[in-house]
Structures are given as C-alpha cells and as structure tokens.
Amino acid sequence: MTVTEGCAEALKAMQEAVGEDVMVTEVDAFVARCGCSGLVFMFRGLETEDVSDELVKTALKAAESVGLKPDVVYVRTVPGTDVVIDVGVRELCERCSEEFSGDRPRPDLRVVWRRG
C-alpha cells in the first residue's frame, strides 16, 4: 500500500468514526526536521468533547497502516477554545518526547493518548 492509498483509507475510516456532522477535510503524512513523523487529520465541526476513544483508535490504526509506531495522539485547538483544528498521531523524536511528556505541551495542544 502506498502512503497516498493509506491516507485515503485513513480519511474514510476517520470520517466514519466521527459521523456526518463533522467533516474530515484532509489527511497529511509528515516527517519533521526534528525527526518526528506522523499523520495529521484536519477537521471542521469537531470540539474536544467530541474526541472519542473510537476516534483515537481509528487514528492509531491509520498510523500503523502506513508503518508508523505512534507514541502520542494529540488534538490542536483554536487558542482559547475547544474547537479542534486537527488530530495528530506522532512517532516522537528524542527531543519532542520531552516536550510531549505532559498533557498540555503547548496551550493549543492536548494529549489524548500516550504509549505506555
């Protein structure tokens, strides 16, 4: 399976997990300069209270399907609100492992799952 095919399947599975009231607009695969890699799911209409165990499991399964070994799942919100911009699944580099050790590594990030 190619990365594009894996992302297309992941987008479909994530849309099924959140239902019709929320839109999954995009899935991006990334490799960061620091050494992290992962998937990011962009949303419209999702709030932090809507982030379910099923959504997290779907994100983890999607990441594993493209060969990632996720260390963390997090949501990025519009600062000062509960509006979710995206959900990230990340295989962490050594430096970012320290940054993501807490539940709120930055004001706009909330960790919803951590390996371990």
trRosetta pair geometry for C-beta under 8 A, 3 or more apart (Angstrom, degrees):
i j d omega theta_ij theta_ji phi_ij phi_ji
1 5 4.8 -127 -167 89 85 125
1 6 5.2 102 137 -60 120 90
1 9 7.8 -34 -163 3 140 140
1 65 7.1 -34 85 164 154 93
1 66 7.6 -104 105 -100 114 63
2 5 4.6 97 53 8 80 101
2 6 6.8 -141 95 -4 42 88
3 6 5.5 -56 -147 39 31 114
3 7 6.2 31 155 -19 66 106
3 29 5.2 -82 -176 16 122 166
3 66 5.7 67 -124 -147 69 122
4 7 5.8 -54 -145 37 28 109
4 8 6.4 31 154 -21 63 106
5 8 5.6 -53 -147 34 31 113
5 9 6.4 29 155 -15 65 105
6 9 5.9 -56 -149 38 30 109
6 10 6.2 32 151 -22 65 109
6 29 7.8 61 85 -68 114 135
6 62 7.3 126 166 -170 88 73
6 65 5.2 172 -146 117 106 101
6 66 4.0 129 140 -80 158 98
7 10 5.3 -53 -144 37 33 115
7 11 6.3 38 155 -24 66 101
7 27 4.4 179 -167 100 96 123
7 28 7.7 35 -137 -97 138 11
7 29 5.9 -108 -73 -33 124 104
7 39 7.2 179 -110 -131 88 117
7 62 7.9 69 -116 -177 42 113
7 66 7.2 36 -53 -72 69 144
8 11 5.8 -49 -149 30 30 112
8 12 6.7 28 153 -16 61 105
8 27 7.8 -159 -68 47 27 132
9 12 5.8 -57 -152 37 33 111
9 13 6.2 30 153 -17 67 108
9 62 7.4 178 100 -124 84 88
9 65 6.8 -94 88 130 130 157
10 13 5.8 -56 -144 39 31 109
10 14 6.1 29 157 -19 66 108
10 27 5.3 130 91 -141 114 164
10 39 6.6 -78 159 -167 165 156
10 41 7.5 -128 141 -84 109 110
10 58 7.9 130 -157 159 71 87
10 59 8.0 65 -166 -124 110 44
10 62 3.4 85 -125 -145 111 125
10 63 8.0 82 -119 -46 140 44
10 65 6.8 -175 -69 58 99 131
10 66 7.5 -40 -42 -26 136 118
11 14 5.9 -57 -145 38 27 109
11 15 6.3 30 156 -21 63 106
11 24 5.6 176 -158 120 77 128
11 26 7.6 -55 -110 -161 126 16
11 27 4.6 -129 -69 -15 95 125
11 41 7.5 163 -106 -126 65 97
12 15 5.8 -54 -149 34 28 111
12 16 6.6 28 153 -17 62 105
13 16 5.7 -55 -152 36 32 112
13 17 6.4 34 150 -23 65 106
13 58 5.2 -176 136 -159 105 110
13 61 7.2 -98 142 88 157 120
13 62 6.3 -174 66 -73 132 107
14 17 5.4 -52 -148 33 35 115
14 18 6.5 15 160 -6 68 108
14 24 4.9 110 105 -96 113 161
14 27 7.4 145 18 -79 145 119
14 41 5.4 -150 -161 -136 168 148
14 55 7.2 58 -145 -144 80 76
14 58 5.4 148 -94 133 62 131
14 59 6.9 59 -100 -75 111 70
14 62 6.8 -11 -49 -48 104 151
15 18 6.4 -66 -145 44 29 96
15 23 7.7 -1 -122 -148 99 41
15 24 4.7 -119 -75 25 80 121
16 19 7.9 34 -175 -70 27 36
16 58 7.9 -178 70 -123 88 148
17 52 7.5 -157 167 63 99 114
17 54 5.1 -174 -154 133 102 102
17 55 5.1 141 140 -94 129 59
17 58 4.3 -99 -55 -25 156 161
18 21 7.8 -116 145 63 86 72
18 22 4.2 -72 148 69 125 130
18 24 6.6 135 33 -45 137 102
18 43 7.5 -164 -131 -126 173 120
18 46 6.6 -54 -148 -93 141 116
18 50 7.2 58 -143 153 97 118
18 55 6.2 54 -73 -98 87 112
19 22 6.2 78 68 25 75 92
21 45 6.1 -150 142 152 70 138
22 43 6.1 -17 178 -161 108 109
22 44 7.1 163 -165 81 61 52
22 45 4.4 -161 -117 93 60 107
22 46 4.8 60 -141 -68 132 85
22 50 6.9 153 -66 149 145 152
23 43 6.8 140 80 -160 55 56
23 44 4.3 -5 59 55 106 102
23 45 5.9 85 13 20 77 119
24 27 7.3 17 163 -53 114 89
24 41 5.8 -42 -146 -174 109 106
24 42 7.1 116 -166 76 58 56
24 43 6.0 -33 -103 -99 55 69
25 42 4.7 -56 61 101 97 108
25 43 6.9 166 6 -106 90 14
25 44 5.8 68 -38 -13 118 105
26 41 7.6 166 88 -154 52 42
26 42 4.3 21 52 33 92 123
27 39 6.1 -11 -173 -170 97 107
27 40 7.2 160 -156 80 49 48
27 41 5.5 -14 -104 -102 79 68
27 42 7.5 -144 -70 14 34 78
27 62 7.7 -107 -146 171 143 144
28 39 6.9 155 81 -156 47 55
28 40 4.7 -8 57 55 98 98
28 42 7.5 56 -6 -25 101 103
29 37 7.8 9 178 -178 81 92
29 38 7.6 -162 -149 107 55 32
29 39 5.6 -29 -99 -98 62 73
29 66 6.5 -119 -109 151 131 161
30 36 7.9 18 108 109 101 89
30 37 6.5 -171 97 -147 58 56
30 38 6.0 -8 57 60 90 67
30 39 7.6 155 16 -95 78 25
30 40 6.6 23 -3 -5 122 109
31 36 7.6 170 -155 93 44 49
31 37 4.7 -13 -105 -103 68 97
32 35 6.8 -30 80 37 85 24
32 36 4.4 14 36 59 123 90
32 37 7.0 -154 11 -76 75 44
32 93 7.6 -115 76 -14 110 125
34 93 4.9 -156 134 34 92 151
34 95 5.8 -105 -169 59 121 125
34 96 5.9 101 123 -35 146 113
35 93 3.2 99 79 -99 109 131
35 94 7.4 14 74 13 147 73
35 95 7.6 112 38 25 115 99
35 96 7.8 -162 67 8 87 114
36 90 5.4 -7 -174 -169 120 110
36 91 6.4 161 -157 81 64 58
36 92 5.6 -19 -109 -127 101 39
36 93 4.9 -95 -52 -12 67 92
36 96 5.3 1 -61 27 126 159
37 68 6.3 -150 107 -112 102 108
37 90 7.3 152 81 -151 31 64
37 91 5.1 -5 61 52 81 108
38 63 6.5 -26 -149 -125 71 122
38 68 6.2 88 -112 -137 51 155
38 70 7.1 78 -120 -110 100 88
38 88 5.9 58 128 -179 144 90
38 89 5.1 -177 -164 91 107 58
38 90 3.8 -59 -61 -102 152 54
38 91 5.9 177 -70 11 83 68
39 59 7.2 -169 84 -163 119 82
39 62 6.0 -98 73 118 169 112
39 63 5.2 -143 13 -91 119 83
39 66 7.0 113 -60 40 122 141
39 68 7.0 -137 -14 0 95 157
39 88 7.2 169 90 -150 49 53
39 89 4.9 9 53 50 90 105
40 86 5.1 18 180 167 98 139
40 87 7.3 161 -156 80 54 42
40 88 4.8 -17 -104 -101 81 81
40 89 7.8 -161 -75 23 40 64
41 59 6.6 -110 -5 -109 135 104
41 86 6.0 159 79 -160 48 81
41 87 4.7 -7 56 56 105 93
41 88 7.7 -164 22 -74 68 35
42 85 7.1 -39 -139 159 74 65
42 86 4.9 -39 -98 -97 53 101
43 46 4.0 -20 152 14 148 127
43 84 5.3 16 64 104 137 104
43 85 7.0 146 50 160 83 16
43 86 6.3 162 9 -99 83 41
43 87 6.9 55 -23 -10 122 93
46 50 5.2 -133 -156 77 73 134
46 51 7.3 76 172 -66 114 76
46 83 7.7 106 82 -164 55 55
46 84 4.2 -46 102 55 102 122
46 87 8.0 -53 116 -36 159 108
47 50 5.1 96 57 2 67 106
47 82 4.7 45 -167 124 98 102
47 83 6.0 -47 -104 -99 75 42
47 84 6.1 175 -117 -8 16 92
48 51 5.7 -36 -162 3 45 116
48 75 6.1 160 -111 93 83 157
48 77 6.4 -25 -57 -84 111 131
48 82 4.4 -99 15 -163 105 93
48 84 6.1 141 -66 -59 57 100
48 110 6.5 35 -130 49 128 157
49 82 6.6 25 -12 167 87 142
50 55 7.8 77 133 -30 73 154
50 84 7.5 -113 58 2 105 134
51 55 5.5 -112 -155 72 57 144
51 56 7.0 69 168 -50 92 92
51 75 5.8 -98 -80 -57 154 143
51 84 6.8 127 -59 -75 110 151
51 87 7.1 152 -122 -98 115 124
51 112 5.7 -92 140 -117 139 159
52 55 4.8 108 54 2 73 98
52 56 7.2 -135 100 0 45 85
53 56 5.7 -56 -150 39 35 111
53 57 6.1 36 152 -19 69 107
54 57 5.7 -53 -144 39 31 111
54 58 6.2 34 155 -21 64 106
55 58 5.7 -55 -148 35 29 112
55 59 6.4 30 153 -19 64 106
55 87 7.0 -129 157 -109 114 170
56 59 5.7 -54 -149 35 31 112
56 60 6.4 30 153 -18 65 106
56 73 5.3 135 -142 99 90 162
56 112 5.8 -137 -93 121 124 117
56 113 5.0 127 -164 -35 131 137
57 60 5.7 -54 -147 37 32 111
57 61 6.2 32 155 -19 66 107
58 61 5.8 -54 -145 38 29 111
58 62 6.3 33 154 -22 63 107
59 62 5.7 -54 -149 34 29 113
59 63 6.5 29 154 -18 63 105
59 73 5.5 109 99 -130 138 129
59 87 5.8 -102 -96 132 147 126
59 89 4.8 176 159 -59 102 124
60 63 5.8 -56 -150 36 31 110
60 64 6.3 27 155 -15 66 108
60 70 5.6 -121 -128 40 77 149
60 73 6.5 -73 -63 -59 87 132
60 89 6.4 176 -88 -131 45 135
60 113 7.1 -73 -62 110 120 159
61 64 5.8 -57 -147 40 30 110
61 65 6.3 37 153 -28 64 106
62 65 5.7 -54 -150 28 30 115
62 66 7.2 9 158 -3 62 103
62 89 7.1 150 75 19 97 158
63 66 6.5 -71 -158 43 32 95
63 68 4.1 -67 171 68 91 128
63 70 4.7 65 106 -52 154 117
63 89 4.1 -124 -59 125 139 142
63 91 7.7 162 176 -39 127 93
64 67 7.7 78 -171 -53 35 8
64 68 6.3 -95 -80 66 33 71
64 69 7.4 59 -106 -96 77 43
64 70 7.1 -78 -55 -3 78 101
68 89 6.9 116 107 124 151 109
68 91 5.0 -148 -163 -34 95 121
69 91 5.5 77 65 -112 63 121
70 73 6.6 29 170 -56 140 82
70 89 4.9 -54 -112 178 134 96
70 90 6.6 87 -142 62 81 28
70 91 5.9 -99 -103 -69 35 70
70 115 6.8 165 110 -52 67 112
71 90 6.4 -48 52 100 88 73
71 91 5.7 102 -5 -134 95 40
71 92 4.3 -74 59 7 149 102
71 97 6.9 -67 158 -106 158 88
71 100 7.5 107 115 93 112 145
71 114 7.1 -1 157 -154 65 67
71 115 4.9 -77 -141 10 50 123
72 88 7.9 18 107 105 90 94
72 89 7.7 176 92 -150 49 43
72 90 5.3 -13 64 59 91 96
72 92 6.2 53 7 -43 112 118
72 100 5.1 -78 -57 164 169 146
72 111 5.9 -62 -162 -135 112 106
72 113 6.8 155 -157 89 44 65
72 114 5.3 -4 -107 -108 79 70
72 115 7.1 -86 -57 -1 52 83
73 87 6.8 5 -176 178 94 97
73 88 7.1 173 -152 90 49 51
73 89 5.2 -13 -103 -102 82 73
73 90 7.8 163 -88 17 34 72
73 111 7.4 108 78 -161 49 63
73 112 5.3 -58 102 68 96 91
73 113 3.9 27 38 47 110 107
73 114 7.9 -133 27 -61 66 41
74 87 7.3 173 89 -155 39 56
74 88 5.2 -9 60 58 86 97
74 90 7.2 -10 14 8 106 117
74 100 7.3 -113 -52 -136 139 116
74 105 7.6 -40 -122 21 155 118
74 109 5.2 7 169 -169 135 99
74 110 6.3 158 -160 78 81 40
74 111 4.9 -45 -98 -100 94 51
74 112 6.3 150 -113 9 34 81
75 84 5.0 -62 -169 -127 120 109
75 86 7.3 176 -152 93 57 41
75 87 5.3 -28 -100 -102 73 72
75 88 7.7 171 -92 17 23 74
75 109 7.3 156 79 -151 44 51
75 110 5.1 -11 56 58 92 95
75 112 6.0 54 -13 -24 97 124
76 84 7.2 96 70 -159 47 66
76 85 4.9 -51 100 58 94 107
76 86 5.1 10 45 55 109 82
76 87 7.8 -160 15 -79 74 26
76 88 6.7 53 -21 -12 106 111
76 108 5.5 30 -159 141 77 99
76 109 5.6 -24 -99 -94 70 70
77 81 6.0 -156 164 80 111 70
77 82 6.3 -59 -142 -144 140 23
77 83 6.0 121 -159 70 84 50
77 84 5.8 -54 -98 -98 73 44
77 85 6.4 158 -125 -2 17 88
77 108 5.5 -151 58 -161 68 69
77 109 7.8 -177 14 -79 79 23
77 110 6.8 35 -14 -3 116 110
78 81 4.5 3 79 48 101 121
78 83 4.4 8 17 69 116 111
78 85 6.1 123 -53 -51 67 103
78 108 7.6 -61 178 -136 5 107
79 107 6.1 44 -130 116 96 115
79 108 5.1 -60 -79 -84 77 103
84 87 6.7 11 178 -54 130 82
85 108 8.0 4 15 175 128 116
87 112 8.0 -40 -140 30 102 138
90 96 7.5 -84 147 133 138 143
90 100 7.6 -168 80 -74 134 165
92 96 4.6 -140 -155 93 95 104
92 97 4.6 126 129 -73 135 71
92 100 6.0 -125 -102 35 144 139
93 96 5.0 79 51 19 79 102
93 97 7.0 -125 93 -20 38 87
94 97 5.7 -47 -154 16 30 119
94 98 7.7 26 153 -13 58 96
95 98 6.4 -58 -172 29 37 106
95 99 6.9 29 141 -13 68 109
96 99 4.9 -52 -146 40 50 116
96 100 5.8 32 158 -7 78 108
97 100 6.4 -65 -141 49 24 97
97 101 6.8 54 150 -61 58 89
98 101 5.6 -26 -158 -21 34 120
99 105 5.0 66 154 -156 79 125
100 105 5.0 -41 -100 -67 50 144
100 111 6.4 120 -170 -85 89 129
100 114 7.6 168 143 -111 105 112
101 105 7.7 107 33 -92 49 98
102 105 6.0 150 62 -75 89 58
102 111 7.4 165 110 7 44 134
103 110 6.7 2 162 -154 80 66
103 111 5.1 -126 -143 45 47 103
104 107 6.9 29 173 -104 113 31
104 109 6.6 142 -155 84 52 72
104 110 6.2 -16 -99 -103 75 61
104 111 7.4 -125 -61 6 32 87
105 109 5.1 -24 55 84 90 134
105 111 7.0 82 -15 -42 98 107
106 109 4.6 68 50 15 87 107
111 114 5.9 23 169 -54 129 104
